[in-house]
Amino acid sequence: MPLLTTDEEIRNVLKSSKTVAVIGISPEPHKPSYFVTEVVKSYGFKIYLVNPKYEGQIILGEKVYKSILDIPDEIDIVDVFRRPADVGYTAEEAIKKGFKTFWFQPQTYNEEVAKMLIEKGFNVVADRCMKVECQRLL
């Protein structure tokens, strides 16, 4: 399965997904991980926040988990706000956890990791902002 790039493919992912794990959440409202998540949550997604630095804190009304593996529910979308060099570890944890779509926010894309995920049969969205796509397609 190639990268998902068409409006129809991305709309299908958004409409068929209920849960989003946000990797790299920040408590600072000016950071993309915060304001993007705020908008995505407003579309009715159940949000799970992951950042070991803020484990146990409440951001946007949600508890922050240390690891994606600590999330108690199934995850549909893994929404990544990490440097491209750090995404491999996130992908490895996500594979252990189980998910459907790996979403690289702008400036997070790692081609090697994307290829590996696609080879394993996962959906991959790259260099698209989930907030923008929700506003555009939902």
Phi and psi in radians as a Rosetta constraint file:
Dihedral C 1 N 2 CA 2 C 2 CIRCULARHARMONIC -1.374 0.35
Dihedral N 2 CA 2 C 2 N 3 CIRCULARHARMONIC 3.124 0.35
Dihedral C 2 N 3 CA 3 C 3 CIRCULARHARMONIC -0.988 0.35
Dihedral N 3 CA 3 C 3 N 4 CIRCULARHARMONIC 2.507 0.35
Dihedral C 3 N 4 CA 4 C 4 CIRCULARHARMONIC -1.471 0.35
Dihedral N 4 CA 4 C 4 N 5 CIRCULARHARMONIC 2.103 0.35
Dihedral C 4 N 5 CA 5 C 5 CIRCULARHARMONIC -2.246 0.35
Dihedral N 5 CA 5 C 5 N 6 CIRCULARHARMONIC -0.404 0.35
Dihedral C 5 N 6 CA 6 C 6 CIRCULARHARMONIC -1.435 0.35
Dihedral N 6 CA 6 C 6 N 7 CIRCULARHARMONIC 2.714 0.35
Dihedral C 6 N 7 CA 7 C 7 CIRCULARHARMONIC -0.973 0.35
Dihedral N 7 CA 7 C 7 N 8 CIRCULARHARMONIC -0.718 0.35
Dihedral C 7 N 8 CA 8 C 8 CIRCULARHARMONIC -1.103 0.35
Dihedral N 8 CA 8 C 8 N 9 CIRCULARHARMONIC -0.772 0.35
Dihedral C 8 N 9 CA 9 C 9 CIRCULARHARMONIC -1.098 0.35
Dihedral N 9 CA 9 C 9 N 10 CIRCULARHARMONIC -0.781 0.35
Dihedral C 9 N 10 CA 10 C 10 CIRCULARHARMONIC -1.228 0.35
Dihedral N 10 CA 10 C 10 N 11 CIRCULARHARMONIC -0.696 0.35
Dihedral C 10 N 11 CA 11 C 11 CIRCULARHARMONIC -1.067 0.35
Dihedral N 11 CA 11 C 11 N 12 CIRCULARHARMONIC -0.737 0.35
Dihedral C 11 N 12 CA 12 C 12 CIRCULARHARMONIC -1.058 0.35
Dihedral N 12 CA 12 C 12 N 13 CIRCULARHARMONIC -0.733 0.35
Dihedral C 12 N 13 CA 13 C 13 CIRCULARHARMONIC -1.073 0.35
Dihedral N 13 CA 13 C 13 N 14 CIRCULARHARMONIC -0.840 0.35
Dihedral C 13 N 14 CA 14 C 14 CIRCULARHARMONIC -1.102 0.35
Dihedral N 14 CA 14 C 14 N 15 CIRCULARHARMONIC -0.767 0.35
Dihedral C 14 N 15 CA 15 C 15 CIRCULARHARMONIC -1.246 0.35
Dihedral N 15 CA 15 C 15 N 16 CIRCULARHARMONIC -0.510 0.35
Dihedral C 15 N 16 CA 16 C 16 CIRCULARHARMONIC -1.606 0.35
Dihedral N 16 CA 16 C 16 N 17 CIRCULARHARMONIC -0.005 0.35
Dihedral C 16 N 17 CA 17 C 17 CIRCULARHARMONIC -1.851 0.35
Dihedral N 17 CA 17 C 17 N 18 CIRCULARHARMONIC 2.518 0.35
Dihedral C 17 N 18 CA 18 C 18 CIRCULARHARMONIC -2.082 0.35
Dihedral N 18 CA 18 C 18 N 19 CIRCULARHARMONIC -0.517 0.35
Dihedral C 18 N 19 CA 19 C 19 CIRCULARHARMONIC -2.087 0.35
Dihedral N 19 CA 19 C 19 N 20 CIRCULARHARMONIC 2.453 0.35
Dihedral C 19 N 20 CA 20 C 20 CIRCULARHARMONIC -2.287 0.35
Dihedral N 20 CA 20 C 20 N 21 CIRCULARHARMONIC 2.190 0.35
Dihedral C 20 N 21 CA 21 C 21 CIRCULARHARMONIC -1.691 0.35
Dihedral N 21 CA 21 C 21 N 22 CIRCULARHARMONIC 2.067 0.35
Dihedral C 21 N 22 CA 22 C 22 CIRCULARHARMONIC -1.675 0.35
Dihedral N 22 CA 22 C 22 N 23 CIRCULARHARMONIC 1.988 0.35
Dihedral C 22 N 23 CA 23 C 23 CIRCULARHARMONIC -1.719 0.35
Dihedral N 23 CA 23 C 23 N 24 CIRCULARHARMONIC 2.043 0.35
Dihedral C 23 N 24 CA 24 C 24 CIRCULARHARMONIC 1.734 0.35
Dihedral N 24 CA 24 C 24 N 25 CIRCULARHARMONIC 0.530 0.35
Dihedral C 24 N 25 CA 25 C 25 CIRCULARHARMONIC -1.076 0.35
Dihedral N 25 CA 25 C 25 N 26 CIRCULARHARMONIC 2.552 0.35
Dihedral C 25 N 26 CA 26 C 26 CIRCULARHARMONIC -2.140 0.35
Dihedral N 26 CA 26 C 26 N 27 CIRCULARHARMONIC 2.553 0.35
Dihedral C 26 N 27 CA 27 C 27 CIRCULARHARMONIC -1.397 0.35
Dihedral N 27 CA 27 C 27 N 28 CIRCULARHARMONIC -0.032 0.35
Dihedral C 27 N 28 CA 28 C 28 CIRCULARHARMONIC -1.569 0.35
Dihedral N 28 CA 28 C 28 N 29 CIRCULARHARMONIC 2.054 0.35
Dihedral C 28 N 29 CA 29 C 29 CIRCULARHARMONIC -1.038 0.35
Dihedral N 29 CA 29 C 29 N 30 CIRCULARHARMONIC -0.384 0.35
Dihedral C 29 N 30 CA 30 C 30 CIRCULARHARMONIC -1.460 0.35
Dihedral N 30 CA 30 C 30 N 31 CIRCULARHARMONIC -0.131 0.35
Dihedral C 30 N 31 CA 31 C 31 CIRCULARHARMONIC -1.487 0.35
Dihedral N 31 CA 31 C 31 N 32 CIRCULARHARMONIC 2.458 0.35
Dihedral C 31 N 32 CA 32 C 32 CIRCULARHARMONIC -0.928 0.35
Dihedral N 32 CA 32 C 32 N 33 CIRCULARHARMONIC -0.695 0.35
Dihedral C 32 N 33 CA 33 C 33 CIRCULARHARMONIC -1.058 0.35
Dihedral N 33 CA 33 C 33 N 34 CIRCULARHARMONIC -0.513 0.35
Dihedral C 33 N 34 CA 34 C 34 CIRCULARHARMONIC -1.382 0.35
Dihedral N 34 CA 34 C 34 N 35 CIRCULARHARMONIC -0.982 0.35
Dihedral C 34 N 35 CA 35 C 35 CIRCULARHARMONIC -1.283 0.35
Dihedral N 35 CA 35 C 35 N 36 CIRCULARHARMONIC -0.501 0.35
Dihedral C 35 N 36 CA 36 C 36 CIRCULARHARMONIC -1.158 0.35
Dihedral N 36 CA 36 C 36 N 37 CIRCULARHARMONIC -0.809 0.35
Dihedral C 36 N 37 CA 37 C 37 CIRCULARHARMONIC -1.085 0.35
Dihedral N 37 CA 37 C 37 N 38 CIRCULARHARMONIC -0.692 0.35
Dihedral C 37 N 38 CA 38 C 38 CIRCULARHARMONIC -0.995 0.35
Dihedral N 38 CA 38 C 38 N 39 CIRCULARHARMONIC -0.775 0.35
Dihedral C 38 N 39 CA 39 C 39 CIRCULARHARMONIC -1.244 0.35
Dihedral N 39 CA 39 C 39 N 40 CIRCULARHARMONIC -0.783 0.35
Dihedral C 39 N 40 CA 40 C 40 CIRCULARHARMONIC -1.020 0.35
Dihedral N 40 CA 40 C 40 N 41 CIRCULARHARMONIC -0.744 0.35
Dihedral C 40 N 41 CA 41 C 41 CIRCULARHARMONIC -1.048 0.35
Dihedral N 41 CA 41 C 41 N 42 CIRCULARHARMONIC -0.626 0.35
Dihedral C 41 N 42 CA 42 C 42 CIRCULARHARMONIC -1.158 0.35
Dihedral N 42 CA 42 C 42 N 43 CIRCULARHARMONIC -0.271 0.35
Dihedral C 42 N 43 CA 43 C 43 CIRCULARHARMONIC -1.529 0.35
Dihedral N 43 CA 43 C 43 N 44 CIRCULARHARMONIC 0.093 0.35
Dihedral C 43 N 44 CA 44 C 44 CIRCULARHARMONIC 1.662 0.35
Dihedral N 44 CA 44 C 44 N 45 CIRCULARHARMONIC 0.077 0.35
Dihedral C 44 N 45 CA 45 C 45 CIRCULARHARMONIC -1.244 0.35
Dihedral N 45 CA 45 C 45 N 46 CIRCULARHARMONIC 2.508 0.35
Dihedral C 45 N 46 CA 46 C 46 CIRCULARHARMONIC -1.423 0.35
Dihedral N 46 CA 46 C 46 N 47 CIRCULARHARMONIC 2.128 0.35
Dihedral C 46 N 47 CA 47 C 47 CIRCULARHARMONIC -1.817 0.35
Dihedral N 47 CA 47 C 47 N 48 CIRCULARHARMONIC 2.358 0.35
Dihedral C 47 N 48 CA 48 C 48 CIRCULARHARMONIC -2.107 0.35
Dihedral N 48 CA 48 C 48 N 49 CIRCULARHARMONIC 2.262 0.35
Dihedral C 48 N 49 CA 49 C 49 CIRCULARHARMONIC -1.826 0.35
Dihedral N 49 CA 49 C 49 N 50 CIRCULARHARMONIC 2.399 0.35
Dihedral C 49 N 50 CA 50 C 50 CIRCULARHARMONIC -2.288 0.35
Dihedral N 50 CA 50 C 50 N 51 CIRCULARHARMONIC 2.135 0.35
Dihedral C 50 N 51 CA 51 C 51 CIRCULARHARMONIC -2.957 0.35
Dihedral N 51 CA 51 C 51 N 52 CIRCULARHARMONIC 1.935 0.35
Dihedral C 51 N 52 CA 52 C 52 CIRCULARHARMONIC -0.987 0.35
Dihedral N 52 CA 52 C 52 N 53 CIRCULARHARMONIC -0.500 0.35
Dihedral C 52 N 53 CA 53 C 53 CIRCULARHARMONIC -1.115 0.35
Dihedral N 53 CA 53 C 53 N 54 CIRCULARHARMONIC -0.516 0.35
Dihedral C 53 N 54 CA 54 C 54 CIRCULARHARMONIC -2.035 0.35
Dihedral N 54 CA 54 C 54 N 55 CIRCULARHARMONIC 0.337 0.35
Dihedral C 54 N 55 CA 55 C 55 CIRCULARHARMONIC -0.862 0.35
Dihedral N 55 CA 55 C 55 N 56 CIRCULARHARMONIC 2.316 0.35
Dihedral C 55 N 56 CA 56 C 56 CIRCULARHARMONIC 1.514 0.35
Dihedral N 56 CA 56 C 56 N 57 CIRCULARHARMONIC -0.282 0.35
Dihedral C 56 N 57 CA 57 C 57 CIRCULARHARMONIC -1.341 0.35
Dihedral N 57 CA 57 C 57 N 58 CIRCULARHARMONIC 2.884 0.35
Dihedral C 57 N 58 CA 58 C 58 CIRCULARHARMONIC -1.918 0.35
Dihedral N 58 CA 58 C 58 N 59 CIRCULARHARMONIC 2.156 0.35
Dihedral C 58 N 59 CA 59 C 59 CIRCULARHARMONIC -2.229 0.35
Dihedral N 59 CA 59 C 59 N 60 CIRCULARHARMONIC 2.305 0.35
Dihedral C 59 N 60 CA 60 C 60 CIRCULARHARMONIC 0.925 0.35
Dihedral N 60 CA 60 C 60 N 61 CIRCULARHARMONIC 0.591 0.35
Dihedral C 60 N 61 CA 61 C 61 CIRCULARHARMONIC 1.355 0.35
Dihedral N 61 CA 61 C 61 N 62 CIRCULARHARMONIC 0.127 0.35
Dihedral C 61 N 62 CA 62 C 62 CIRCULARHARMONIC -2.122 0.35
Dihedral N 62 CA 62 C 62 N 63 CIRCULARHARMONIC 2.508 0.35
Dihedral C 62 N 63 CA 63 C 63 CIRCULARHARMONIC -1.209 0.35
Dihedral N 63 CA 63 C 63 N 64 CIRCULARHARMONIC 2.483 0.35
Dihedral C 63 N 64 CA 64 C 64 CIRCULARHARMONIC -1.688 0.35
Dihedral N 64 CA 64 C 64 N 65 CIRCULARHARMONIC 2.266 0.35
Dihedral C 64 N 65 CA 65 C 65 CIRCULARHARMONIC -1.698 0.35
Dihedral N 65 CA 65 C 65 N 66 CIRCULARHARMONIC 2.679 0.35
Dihedral C 65 N 66 CA 66 C 66 CIRCULARHARMONIC -1.238 0.35
Dihedral N 66 CA 66 C 66 N 67 CIRCULARHARMONIC -0.681 0.35
Dihedral C 66 N 67 CA 67 C 67 CIRCULARHARMONIC -2.494 0.35
Dihedral N 67 CA 67 C 67 N 68 CIRCULARHARMONIC 2.687 0.35
Dihedral C 67 N 68 CA 68 C 68 CIRCULARHARMONIC -1.059 0.35
Dihedral N 68 CA 68 C 68 N 69 CIRCULARHARMONIC -0.468 0.35
Dihedral C 68 N 69 CA 69 C 69 CIRCULARHARMONIC -1.204 0.35
Dihedral N 69 CA 69 C 69 N 70 CIRCULARHARMONIC -0.307 0.35
Dihedral C 69 N 70 CA 70 C 70 CIRCULARHARMONIC -1.490 0.35
Dihedral N 70 CA 70 C 70 N 71 CIRCULARHARMONIC -0.171 0.35
Dihedral C 70 N 71 CA 71 C 71 CIRCULARHARMONIC -1.220 0.35
Dihedral N 71 CA 71 C 71 N 72 CIRCULARHARMONIC 2.245 0.35
Dihedral C 71 N 72 CA 72 C 72 CIRCULARHARMONIC -1.336 0.35
Dihedral N 72 CA 72 C 72 N 73 CIRCULARHARMONIC -0.294 0.35
Dihedral C 72 N 73 CA 73 C 73 CIRCULARHARMONIC -1.938 0.35
Dihedral N 73 CA 73 C 73 N 74 CIRCULARHARMONIC 3.010 0.35
Dihedral C 73 N 74 CA 74 C 74 CIRCULARHARMONIC -1.248 0.35
Dihedral N 74 CA 74 C 74 N 75 CIRCULARHARMONIC 2.589 0.35
Dihedral C 74 N 75 CA 75 C 75 CIRCULARHARMONIC -2.008 0.35
Dihedral N 75 CA 75 C 75 N 76 CIRCULARHARMONIC 2.296 0.35
Dihedral C 75 N 76 CA 76 C 76 CIRCULARHARMONIC -1.565 0.35
Dihedral N 76 CA 76 C 76 N 77 CIRCULARHARMONIC -0.868 0.35
Dihedral C 76 N 77 CA 77 C 77 CIRCULARHARMONIC -2.116 0.35
Dihedral N 77 CA 77 C 77 N 78 CIRCULARHARMONIC 2.306 0.35
Dihedral C 77 N 78 CA 78 C 78 CIRCULARHARMONIC -1.784 0.35
Dihedral N 78 CA 78 C 78 N 79 CIRCULARHARMONIC 1.909 0.35
Dihedral C 78 N 79 CA 79 C 79 CIRCULARHARMONIC -1.771 0.35
Dihedral N 79 CA 79 C 79 N 80 CIRCULARHARMONIC 2.013 0.35
Dihedral C 79 N 80 CA 80 C 80 CIRCULARHARMONIC -1.830 0.35
Dihedral N 80 CA 80 C 80 N 81 CIRCULARHARMONIC 2.178 0.35
Dihedral C 80 N 81 CA 81 C 81 CIRCULARHARMONIC -2.118 0.35
Dihedral N 81 CA 81 C 81 N 82 CIRCULARHARMONIC 1.218 0.35
Dihedral C 81 N 82 CA 82 C 82 CIRCULARHARMONIC -2.425 0.35
Dihedral N 82 CA 82 C 82 N 83 CIRCULARHARMONIC 2.803 0.35
Dihedral C 82 N 83 CA 83 C 83 CIRCULARHARMONIC -1.108 0.35
Dihedral N 83 CA 83 C 83 N 84 CIRCULARHARMONIC 2.546 0.35
Dihedral C 83 N 84 CA 84 C 84 CIRCULARHARMONIC -0.904 0.35
Dihedral N 84 CA 84 C 84 N 85 CIRCULARHARMONIC -0.635 0.35
Dihedral C 84 N 85 CA 85 C 85 CIRCULARHARMONIC -1.162 0.35
Dihedral N 85 CA 85 C 85 N 86 CIRCULARHARMONIC -0.381 0.35
Dihedral C 85 N 86 CA 86 C 86 CIRCULARHARMONIC -1.723 0.35
Dihedral N 86 CA 86 C 86 N 87 CIRCULARHARMONIC -0.017 0.35
Dihedral C 86 N 87 CA 87 C 87 CIRCULARHARMONIC -1.311 0.35
Dihedral N 87 CA 87 C 87 N 88 CIRCULARHARMONIC -0.464 0.35
Dihedral C 87 N 88 CA 88 C 88 CIRCULARHARMONIC -1.004 0.35
Dihedral N 88 CA 88 C 88 N 89 CIRCULARHARMONIC -0.787 0.35
Dihedral C 88 N 89 CA 89 C 89 CIRCULARHARMONIC -1.091 0.35
Dihedral N 89 CA 89 C 89 N 90 CIRCULARHARMONIC -0.750 0.35
Dihedral C 89 N 90 CA 90 C 90 CIRCULARHARMONIC -1.047 0.35
Dihedral N 90 CA 90 C 90 N 91 CIRCULARHARMONIC -0.768 0.35
Dihedral C 90 N 91 CA 91 C 91 CIRCULARHARMONIC -1.101 0.35
Dihedral N 91 CA 91 C 91 N 92 CIRCULARHARMONIC -0.731 0.35
Dihedral C 91 N 92 CA 92 C 92 CIRCULARHARMONIC -1.057 0.35
Dihedral N 92 CA 92 C 92 N 93 CIRCULARHARMONIC -0.800 0.35
Dihedral C 92 N 93 CA 93 C 93 CIRCULARHARMONIC -1.116 0.35
Dihedral N 93 CA 93 C 93 N 94 CIRCULARHARMONIC -0.722 0.35
Dihedral C 93 N 94 CA 94 C 94 CIRCULARHARMONIC -1.096 0.35
Dihedral N 94 CA 94 C 94 N 95 CIRCULARHARMONIC -0.694 0.35
Dihedral C 94 N 95 CA 95 C 95 CIRCULARHARMONIC -1.096 0.35
Dihedral N 95 CA 95 C 95 N 96 CIRCULARHARMONIC -0.747 0.35
Dihedral C 95 N 96 CA 96 C 96 CIRCULARHARMONIC -1.074 0.35
Dihedral N 96 CA 96 C 96 N 97 CIRCULARHARMONIC -0.711 0.35
Dihedral C 96 N 97 CA 97 C 97 CIRCULARHARMONIC -1.256 0.35
Dihedral N 97 CA 97 C 97 N 98 CIRCULARHARMONIC -0.753 0.35
Dihedral C 97 N 98 CA 98 C 98 CIRCULARHARMONIC 1.723 0.35
Dihedral N 98 CA 98 C 98 N 99 CIRCULARHARMONIC 2.371 0.35
Dihedral C 98 N 99 CA 99 C 99 CIRCULARHARMONIC -2.929 0.35
Dihedral N 99 CA 99 C 99 N 100 CIRCULARHARMONIC 3.070 0.35
Dihedral C 99 N 100 CA 100 C 100 CIRCULARHARMONIC -1.928 0.35
Dihedral N 100 CA 100 C 100 N 101 CIRCULARHARMONIC -0.769 0.35
Dihedral C 100 N 101 CA 101 C 101 CIRCULARHARMONIC -2.262 0.35
Dihedral N 101 CA 101 C 101 N 102 CIRCULARHARMONIC 2.309 0.35
Dihedral C 101 N 102 CA 102 C 102 CIRCULARHARMONIC -1.800 0.35
Dihedral N 102 CA 102 C 102 N 103 CIRCULARHARMONIC 2.097 0.35
Dihedral C 102 N 103 CA 103 C 103 CIRCULARHARMONIC -1.968 0.35
Dihedral N 103 CA 103 C 103 N 104 CIRCULARHARMONIC 1.929 0.35
Dihedral C 103 N 104 CA 104 C 104 CIRCULARHARMONIC -1.512 0.35
Dihedral N 104 CA 104 C 104 N 105 CIRCULARHARMONIC 1.958 0.35
Dihedral C 104 N 105 CA 105 C 105 CIRCULARHARMONIC -1.153 0.35
Dihedral N 105 CA 105 C 105 N 106 CIRCULARHARMONIC 2.816 0.35
Dihedral C 105 N 106 CA 106 C 106 CIRCULARHARMONIC -0.906 0.35
Dihedral N 106 CA 106 C 106 N 107 CIRCULARHARMONIC 2.468 0.35
Dihedral C 106 N 107 CA 107 C 107 CIRCULARHARMONIC 1.222 0.35
Dihedral N 107 CA 107 C 107 N 108 CIRCULARHARMONIC 0.285 0.35
Dihedral C 107 N 108 CA 108 C 108 CIRCULARHARMONIC -2.071 0.35
Dihedral N 108 CA 108 C 108 N 109 CIRCULARHARMONIC -0.079 0.35
Dihedral C 108 N 109 CA 109 C 109 CIRCULARHARMONIC -1.143 0.35
Dihedral N 109 CA 109 C 109 N 110 CIRCULARHARMONIC 2.326 0.35
Dihedral C 109 N 110 CA 110 C 110 CIRCULARHARMONIC -2.241 0.35
Dihedral N 110 CA 110 C 110 N 111 CIRCULARHARMONIC 1.906 0.35
Dihedral C 110 N 111 CA 111 C 111 CIRCULARHARMONIC -1.058 0.35
Dihedral N 111 CA 111 C 111 N 112 CIRCULARHARMONIC -0.732 0.35
Dihedral C 111 N 112 CA 112 C 112 CIRCULARHARMONIC -1.026 0.35
Dihedral N 112 CA 112 C 112 N 113 CIRCULARHARMONIC -0.822 0.35
Dihedral C 112 N 113 CA 113 C 113 CIRCULARHARMONIC -1.139 0.35
Dihedral N 113 CA 113 C 113 N 114 CIRCULARHARMONIC -0.754 0.35
Dihedral C 113 N 114 CA 114 C 114 CIRCULARHARMONIC -1.037 0.35
Dihedral N 114 CA 114 C 114 N 115 CIRCULARHARMONIC -0.805 0.35
Dihedral C 114 N 115 CA 115 C 115 CIRCULARHARMONIC -1.037 0.35
Dihedral N 115 CA 115 C 115 N 116 CIRCULARHARMONIC -0.780 0.35
Dihedral C 115 N 116 CA 116 C 116 CIRCULARHARMONIC -1.074 0.35
Dihedral N 116 CA 116 C 116 N 117 CIRCULARHARMONIC -0.773 0.35
Dihedral C 116 N 117 CA 117 C 117 CIRCULARHARMONIC -1.123 0.35
Dihedral N 117 CA 117 C 117 N 118 CIRCULARHARMONIC -0.742 0.35
Dihedral C 117 N 118 CA 118 C 118 CIRCULARHARMONIC -1.101 0.35
Dihedral N 118 CA 118 C 118 N 119 CIRCULARHARMONIC -0.740 0.35
Dihedral C 118 N 119 CA 119 C 119 CIRCULARHARMONIC -1.066 0.35
Dihedral N 119 CA 119 C 119 N 120 CIRCULARHARMONIC -0.551 0.35
Dihedral C 119 N 120 CA 120 C 120 CIRCULARHARMONIC -1.478 0.35
Dihedral N 120 CA 120 C 120 N 121 CIRCULARHARMONIC -0.002 0.35
Dihedral C 120 N 121 CA 121 C 121 CIRCULARHARMONIC 1.647 0.35
Dihedral N 121 CA 121 C 121 N 122 CIRCULARHARMONIC 0.200 0.35
Dihedral C 121 N 122 CA 122 C 122 CIRCULARHARMONIC -1.531 0.35
Dihedral N 122 CA 122 C 122 N 123 CIRCULARHARMONIC 2.641 0.35
Dihedral C 122 N 123 CA 123 C 123 CIRCULARHARMONIC -1.275 0.35
Dihedral N 123 CA 123 C 123 N 124 CIRCULARHARMONIC 2.493 0.35
Dihedral C 123 N 124 CA 124 C 124 CIRCULARHARMONIC -2.352 0.35
Dihedral N 124 CA 124 C 124 N 125 CIRCULARHARMONIC 2.252 0.35
Dihedral C 124 N 125 CA 125 C 125 CIRCULARHARMONIC -2.014 0.35
Dihedral N 125 CA 125 C 125 N 126 CIRCULARHARMONIC 2.291 0.35
Dihedral C 125 N 126 CA 126 C 126 CIRCULARHARMONIC -2.191 0.35
Dihedral N 126 CA 126 C 126 N 127 CIRCULARHARMONIC 2.455 0.35
Dihedral C 126 N 127 CA 127 C 127 CIRCULARHARMONIC 0.939 0.35
Dihedral N 127 CA 127 C 127 N 128 CIRCULARHARMONIC 0.661 0.35
Dihedral C 127 N 128 CA 128 C 128 CIRCULARHARMONIC -2.186 0.35
Dihedral N 128 CA 128 C 128 N 129 CIRCULARHARMONIC 2.459 0.35
Dihedral C 128 N 129 CA 129 C 129 CIRCULARHARMONIC -1.526 0.35
Dihedral N 129 CA 129 C 129 N 130 CIRCULARHARMONIC 2.171 0.35
Dihedral C 129 N 130 CA 130 C 130 CIRCULARHARMONIC -1.088 0.35
Dihedral N 130 CA 130 C 130 N 131 CIRCULARHARMONIC -0.621 0.35
Dihedral C 130 N 131 CA 131 C 131 CIRCULARHARMONIC -1.048 0.35
Dihedral N 131 CA 131 C 131 N 132 CIRCULARHARMONIC -0.869 0.35
Dihedral C 131 N 132 CA 132 C 132 CIRCULARHARMONIC -1.088 0.35
Dihedral N 132 CA 132 C 132 N 133 CIRCULARHARMONIC -0.753 0.35
Dihedral C 132 N 133 CA 133 C 133 CIRCULARHARMONIC -1.186 0.35
Dihedral N 133 CA 133 C 133 N 134 CIRCULARHARMONIC -0.654 0.35
Dihedral C 133 N 134 CA 134 C 134 CIRCULARHARMONIC -1.076 0.35
Dihedral N 134 CA 134 C 134 N 135 CIRCULARHARMONIC -0.819 0.35
Dihedral C 134 N 135 CA 135 C 135 CIRCULARHARMONIC -1.126 0.35
Dihedral N 135 CA 135 C 135 N 136 CIRCULARHARMONIC -0.611 0.35
Dihedral C 135 N 136 CA 136 C 136 CIRCULARHARMONIC -1.394 0.35
Dihedral N 136 CA 136 C 136 N 137 CIRCULARHARMONIC -0.688 0.35
Dihedral C 136 N 137 CA 137 C 137 CIRCULARHARMONIC -1.911 0.35
Dihedral N 137 CA 137 C 137 N 138 CIRCULARHARMONIC -0.268 0.35
